[in-house]
Amino acid sequence: MDGTGQGIRLVVRVDDAGLSEGVNRAVVEALRGPAARSVSLMVPGPAAAHAAALIAPLPGVVCGLHVTLTSEWERPRWRPVLPARAVPSLLDRDGFLPRTADELHARGGVDPREAAAEITAQLDRAREWGLQVRYLDEHMGVGWVAGAGEAVRAVAAAQGLIDADRLVPALPVPTCGDLQAALRQTRPGPHVLITHPGHDDDTLRALRGTGFPDGGVGTARDADRRLLTDRALWSAVRADGTELTDYAALFRP
């Protein structure tokens, strides 16, 4: 890591690029804003190719693979990149990625070789779409499931990628929480703020699952979009002494 510094070094990360075209547009707004430079692509997502096409031309953006082994919404659901016969331990009975990490855990975890093959296929697809992937992180924190974390570590090591979720602790700030107050209570060192920007549109309002009330996904993700584009807020964060950075700068040799 490039020095420890004396204050907070904050990576502002944008997750779930590829969930929908509206989300992708919000992701681009965030990356053109004052704080976010790291973006994670969910390759099995229904609008992943659209996301890659928007992100690839943006200057100064550090891209990551949002390792996706779950498909949490009632609809749309998504499947792995590899054929079903190659990754049976990753599938539910309908041939989709299971909705939650708990479902994978209840089945005894995943075959780490199958998971590593799927992660590598997702990585290859992102590169085919023109992205230079610099790090891996885990959709829905799936790395605690037996076999999944092992696979992420193996692919990161084999590909020379930053294993982001094991190297930088997440800053616990709830949606619409007081970011400045949270930072003032945070120990010096590297941290990541994980965000999920979107527009409060029909697509996000229609999503159901993972604890959100009806229509709540759009509300929550629009709040993140507004936070990420609030220039006055991020000027104040900097004035308080927080250094905004990205994964590539944080782990520069």
C-alpha positions as CSV (number, residue, x, y, z in Angstrom):
1,M,0.0,0.0,0.0
2,D,1.2,3.5,-0.8
3,G,1.9,4.8,2.8
4,T,-0.6,4.9,5.7
5,G,-0.9,8.7,6.0
6,Q,-2.3,10.3,9.1
7,G,-5.9,10.7,8.2
8,I,-8.8,9.0,6.5
9,R,-8.3,7.9,2.9
10,L,-11.7,7.2,1.5
11,V,-12.5,5.1,-1.6
12,V,-16.0,6.0,-2.8
13,R,-17.2,3.0,-4.7
14,V,-20.2,2.7,-7.0
15,D,-21.7,-0.8,-7.1
16,D,-24.2,-2.6,-9.2
17,A,-23.4,-1.1,-12.6
18,G,-25.3,-3.3,-15.0
19,L,-28.5,-3.7,-13.0
20,S,-30.6,-1.5,-15.4
21,E,-30.0,1.2,-17.9
22,G,-31.4,3.8,-15.5
23,V,-28.9,2.6,-12.8
24,N,-26.1,2.9,-15.4
25,R,-27.0,6.5,-16.1
26,A,-26.9,7.2,-12.4
27,V,-23.6,5.5,-12.1
28,V,-22.2,7.8,-14.8
29,E,-23.6,10.8,-13.0
30,A,-21.8,9.6,-9.9
31,L,-18.5,9.0,-11.7
32,R,-18.6,12.5,-13.2
33,G,-19.3,13.9,-9.7
34,P,-16.9,15.1,-7.0
35,A,-16.1,11.9,-5.2
36,A,-16.6,8.5,-6.8
37,R,-13.8,7.1,-9.0
38,S,-14.2,3.3,-8.4
39,V,-17.0,1.4,-10.1
40,S,-18.0,-2.3,-9.9
41,L,-19.6,-4.0,-12.9
42,M,-22.1,-6.8,-12.3
43,V,-21.5,-8.8,-15.5
44,P,-24.5,-11.1,-15.2
45,G,-26.8,-8.1,-14.8
46,P,-29.4,-7.5,-17.5
47,A,-27.8,-4.1,-18.6
48,A,-24.1,-5.0,-18.1
49,A,-23.0,-4.5,-21.7
50,H,-24.8,-1.1,-21.7
51,A,-22.9,-0.2,-18.5
52,A,-19.5,-1.1,-19.9
53,A,-20.1,1.0,-23.0
54,L,-20.9,4.0,-20.8
55,I,-18.1,3.5,-18.4
56,A,-15.2,2.6,-20.7
57,P,-14.7,6.1,-22.2
58,L,-14.7,7.9,-18.8
59,P,-11.3,9.3,-17.8
60,G,-9.8,8.5,-14.4
61,V,-12.2,5.7,-13.5
62,V,-11.0,2.6,-11.8
63,C,-13.1,-0.4,-12.8
64,G,-13.8,-3.5,-10.7
65,L,-15.6,-6.8,-11.2
66,H,-18.6,-7.0,-8.8
67,V,-18.3,-10.8,-8.4
68,T,-21.9,-11.9,-8.8
69,L,-22.9,-15.4,-7.5
70,T,-26.4,-14.4,-6.4
71,S,-29.5,-12.9,-8.1
72,E,-31.5,-11.4,-5.3
73,W,-34.6,-9.9,-6.9
74,E,-37.9,-11.8,-7.6
75,R,-37.4,-10.4,-11.1
76,P,-35.4,-9.9,-13.1
77,R,-33.3,-13.0,-12.3
78,W,-30.0,-13.7,-13.9
79,R,-27.9,-16.7,-14.8
80,P,-24.1,-17.3,-14.7
81,V,-22.0,-16.4,-17.7
82,L,-20.9,-20.1,-18.0
83,P,-23.2,-22.8,-19.2
84,A,-25.3,-24.5,-16.4
85,R,-23.5,-27.8,-16.9
86,A,-20.2,-26.1,-16.0
87,V,-21.3,-24.6,-12.7
88,P,-24.1,-26.7,-11.1
89,S,-23.1,-25.8,-7.6
90,L,-23.9,-22.1,-8.3
91,L,-27.5,-22.7,-9.6
92,D,-30.9,-22.9,-8.0
93,R,-33.4,-25.4,-9.1
94,D,-34.6,-23.1,-11.9
95,G,-31.2,-22.6,-13.3
96,F,-30.6,-19.1,-12.0
97,L,-28.0,-17.9,-9.5
98,P,-29.6,-18.2,-6.0
99,R,-31.2,-15.2,-4.5
100,T,-29.1,-14.9,-1.4
101,A,-25.7,-16.0,0.1
102,D,-27.7,-17.7,2.8
103,E,-29.2,-20.0,0.2
104,L,-25.7,-21.0,-1.0
105,H,-24.6,-21.5,2.5
106,A,-27.6,-23.7,3.3
107,R,-26.7,-26.0,0.4
108,G,-23.2,-26.4,1.8
109,G,-21.5,-23.7,-0.1
110,V,-20.2,-23.8,-3.7
111,D,-17.5,-25.8,-5.5
112,P,-14.5,-23.4,-5.4
113,R,-13.3,-24.5,-8.8
114,E,-16.7,-23.8,-10.4
115,A,-16.9,-20.4,-8.6
116,A,-13.4,-19.5,-9.8
117,A,-14.3,-20.5,-13.3
118,E,-17.4,-18.4,-13.3
119,I,-15.6,-15.4,-11.8
120,T,-12.9,-15.7,-14.5
121,A,-15.6,-15.9,-17.1
122,Q,-17.2,-12.7,-15.7
123,L,-13.8,-11.0,-15.7
124,D,-13.1,-12.1,-19.3
125,R,-16.5,-10.7,-20.4
126,A,-15.9,-7.4,-18.8
127,R,-12.5,-7.2,-20.6
128,E,-14.2,-8.1,-23.9
129,W,-16.4,-5.1,-23.4
130,G,-13.4,-2.8,-23.2
131,L,-12.9,-2.4,-19.4
132,Q,-9.5,-2.6,-17.7
133,V,-10.5,-4.4,-14.4
134,R,-8.3,-3.5,-11.5
135,Y,-10.1,-5.1,-8.5
136,L,-12.6,-7.7,-7.4
137,D,-15.4,-7.2,-4.8
138,E,-18.3,-9.3,-3.8
139,H,-22.0,-8.7,-4.6
140,M,-24.0,-9.2,-1.4
141,G,-20.8,-10.1,0.5
142,V,-20.9,-13.6,-0.8
143,G,-17.3,-14.3,0.2
144,W,-18.2,-15.7,3.6
145,V,-19.9,-18.7,1.9
146,A,-17.8,-21.9,1.8
147,G,-15.9,-22.0,-1.5
148,A,-16.8,-18.5,-2.6
149,G,-14.2,-16.5,-0.7
150,E,-11.6,-19.1,-1.6
151,A,-12.5,-18.6,-5.3
152,V,-12.3,-14.8,-5.1
153,R,-8.9,-15.0,-3.5
154,A,-7.6,-17.5,-6.1
155,V,-8.8,-15.4,-9.1
156,A,-7.4,-12.2,-7.6
157,A,-4.0,-13.8,-7.0
158,A,-3.9,-15.4,-10.4
159,Q,-5.0,-12.3,-12.3
160,G,-3.0,-9.8,-10.2
161,L,-6.1,-7.9,-9.0
162,I,-6.9,-6.1,-5.8
163,D,-9.0,-8.2,-3.5
164,A,-10.9,-5.2,-2.4
165,D,-13.3,-6.5,0.2
166,R,-10.6,-8.1,2.2
167,L,-8.2,-5.2,2.1
168,V,-10.3,-2.1,2.8
169,P,-12.9,-2.0,5.6
170,A,-16.3,-0.6,4.7
171,L,-17.5,2.6,6.3
172,P,-20.9,2.0,8.0
173,V,-23.1,4.8,6.8
174,P,-26.8,4.0,6.3
175,T,-28.7,5.5,3.4
176,C,-29.5,9.1,4.1
177,G,-27.1,8.9,7.1
178,D,-24.8,11.7,8.2
179,L,-21.6,11.0,6.2
180,Q,-19.6,13.8,7.9
181,A,-20.5,12.6,11.4
182,A,-19.6,9.0,10.4
183,L,-16.2,10.1,9.1
184,R,-15.5,12.2,12.3
185,Q,-16.0,9.0,14.3
186,T,-13.8,6.8,12.0
187,R,-10.2,5.8,12.7
188,P,-7.5,7.1,10.4
189,G,-6.5,4.8,7.5
190,P,-8.1,3.5,4.4
191,H,-11.9,2.9,4.2
192,V,-14.4,2.4,1.5
193,L,-17.9,4.0,1.2
194,I,-20.0,1.5,-0.8
195,T,-22.9,3.1,-2.7
196,H,-25.7,2.0,-5.0
197,P,-26.8,5.0,-7.1
198,G,-29.9,4.9,-9.2
199,H,-32.9,6.9,-10.4
200,D,-36.3,6.5,-8.7
201,D,-37.8,5.1,-11.9
202,D,-40.3,2.5,-12.8
203,T,-37.6,-0.3,-13.1
204,L,-36.2,0.2,-9.6
205,R,-39.7,0.7,-8.1
206,A,-40.7,-2.6,-9.5
207,L,-37.9,-4.6,-7.8
208,R,-38.9,-6.7,-4.9
209,G,-36.8,-8.6,-2.3
210,T,-34.0,-8.4,0.2
211,G,-35.9,-6.4,2.8
212,F,-37.0,-3.3,0.8
213,P,-40.6,-2.2,1.1
214,D,-42.5,-1.9,-2.2
215,G,-41.0,0.9,-4.2
216,G,-38.2,1.3,-1.7
217,V,-35.3,0.3,-3.9
218,G,-35.8,3.4,-6.1
219,T,-36.0,5.7,-3.1
220,A,-32.8,4.3,-1.5
221,R,-30.8,4.3,-4.7
222,D,-31.9,7.8,-5.7
223,A,-30.7,9.0,-2.3
224,D,-27.3,7.6,-3.0
225,R,-27.2,9.3,-6.4
226,R,-28.0,12.6,-4.8
227,L,-25.3,12.1,-2.1
228,L,-22.7,11.3,-4.8
229,T,-23.4,14.4,-6.8
230,D,-23.6,16.8,-3.8
231,R,-20.6,19.0,-4.4
232,A,-21.1,21.1,-1.3
233,L,-21.1,17.9,0.9
234,W,-17.9,16.5,-0.6
235,S,-16.1,19.9,-0.4
236,A,-17.0,19.9,3.3
237,V,-15.7,16.3,3.6
238,R,-12.4,17.3,2.1
239,A,-12.3,20.4,4.4
240,D,-12.6,18.0,7.4
241,G,-9.4,16.3,6.3
242,T,-10.6,13.2,4.5
243,E,-8.6,12.4,1.4
244,L,-10.7,11.0,-1.5
245,T,-8.9,8.3,-3.4
246,D,-9.5,5.1,-5.4
247,Y,-8.3,1.5,-5.2
248,A,-5.6,1.9,-7.8
249,A,-4.0,4.9,-6.0
250,L,-4.4,3.2,-2.6
251,F,-2.5,0.1,-3.7
252,R,0.0,1.7,-6.1
253,P,3.3,-0.1,-5.8
